Amino acid sequence: MKYTNILIIFVLVLLTISLTACATTIKEIKNDSNVGKTVIVKGTVGSSIKLGSLSGYTLEDDSDSIFVSTNDLPEEGITKIVKGTLEKNILGYYINKK
């Protein structure tokens, strides 16, 4: 019985951590301290682009928007959770899923 309670608590802690990670807004992740780190955000897929090796889409939430660099282009308007590396270039921040 004692080990069952410990296991339940462990699972609840892991669930809380994973839900908290998804609750991060786009505006919150867009800072230099997150560059090079894995980030997770949820948003609505906006417009997409595919020009040669450049492909990706815009992800939007209530706080901001960010470009997601990927070869997999989802349907516009769907809600999506994105996990990738936050990068920064001269144009600003973007998430690299490649």
C-alpha positions as CSV (number, residue, x, y, z in Angstrom):
1,M,0.0,0.0,0.0
2,K,2.8,2.4,0.9
3,Y,4.5,1.9,-2.6
4,T,1.1,2.5,-4.3
5,N,0.8,5.9,-2.7
6,I,4.3,6.9,-3.6
7,L,3.6,5.8,-7.2
8,I,0.4,7.8,-7.4
9,I,2.2,10.9,-6.0
10,F,5.0,10.5,-8.5
11,V,2.6,10.2,-11.4
12,L,0.7,13.3,-10.3
13,V,3.9,15.3,-10.0
14,L,4.9,14.3,-13.6
15,L,1.5,15.1,-14.9
16,T,1.6,18.5,-13.2
17,I,5.0,19.3,-14.7
18,S,4.0,18.3,-18.2
19,L,0.8,20.4,-18.1
20,T,2.7,23.3,-16.8
21,A,5.2,23.1,-19.6
22,C,2.4,23.3,-22.1
23,A,0.9,26.3,-20.4
24,T,3.8,28.6,-21.4
25,T,2.8,31.4,-23.7
26,I,4.7,32.3,-26.9
27,K,5.5,35.7,-25.4
28,E,7.1,34.1,-22.3
29,I,9.4,31.9,-24.3
30,K,10.7,34.7,-26.6
31,N,13.8,35.8,-24.6
32,D,17.5,35.3,-25.0
33,S,17.7,33.0,-21.9
34,N,15.7,30.4,-23.8
35,V,17.7,30.4,-27.0
36,G,19.1,27.0,-27.7
37,K,16.7,25.4,-25.2
38,T,13.8,23.1,-25.9
39,V,10.5,24.9,-25.6
40,I,6.9,23.7,-25.7
41,V,4.0,26.0,-26.6
42,K,0.4,25.7,-27.7
43,G,-1.3,27.8,-30.3
44,T,-3.2,28.1,-33.5
45,V,-1.6,27.4,-36.8
46,G,-1.5,30.5,-39.0
47,S,-0.1,30.9,-42.5
48,S,2.5,28.5,-43.8
49,I,5.4,28.9,-46.4
50,K,7.5,26.5,-48.5
51,L,10.3,28.0,-50.6
52,G,13.0,25.6,-51.4
53,S,14.6,24.5,-48.1
54,L,12.7,27.2,-46.1
55,S,9.5,25.8,-44.8
56,G,7.3,26.4,-41.8
57,Y,4.3,28.1,-40.4
58,T,3.3,30.8,-37.9
59,L,1.9,29.7,-34.5
60,E,-0.3,32.2,-32.7
61,D,-1.7,32.4,-29.2
62,D,-3.4,35.2,-27.2
63,S,0.0,36.7,-26.3
64,D,2.1,36.7,-29.5
65,S,3.1,34.7,-32.6
66,I,6.2,32.8,-33.6
67,F,7.5,31.1,-36.8
68,V,8.0,27.3,-36.6
69,S,10.7,26.0,-38.9
70,T,9.6,22.5,-40.1
71,N,9.0,20.4,-43.2
72,D,5.7,19.2,-41.8
73,L,3.1,21.8,-42.6
74,P,-0.1,21.4,-40.6
75,E,-3.6,22.6,-41.7
76,E,-4.2,26.3,-41.1
77,G,-6.5,27.0,-38.1
78,I,-5.9,23.9,-36.1
79,T,-4.6,24.0,-32.5
80,K,-1.2,22.5,-32.1
81,I,1.3,21.8,-29.3
82,V,4.8,22.5,-30.6
83,K,8.1,21.2,-29.1
84,G,11.4,22.4,-30.6
85,T,14.5,24.4,-30.0
86,L,14.2,28.2,-29.7
87,E,16.5,30.0,-32.1
88,K,17.1,33.6,-32.9
89,N,18.3,35.3,-36.1
90,I,18.3,38.9,-37.5
91,L,14.5,38.6,-38.0
92,G,13.7,37.5,-34.5
93,Y,12.9,34.3,-32.6
94,Y,11.7,31.1,-34.1
95,I,11.2,27.5,-33.1
96,N,13.3,24.9,-35.0
97,K,11.5,21.5,-35.3
98,K,14.0,20.1,-37.9
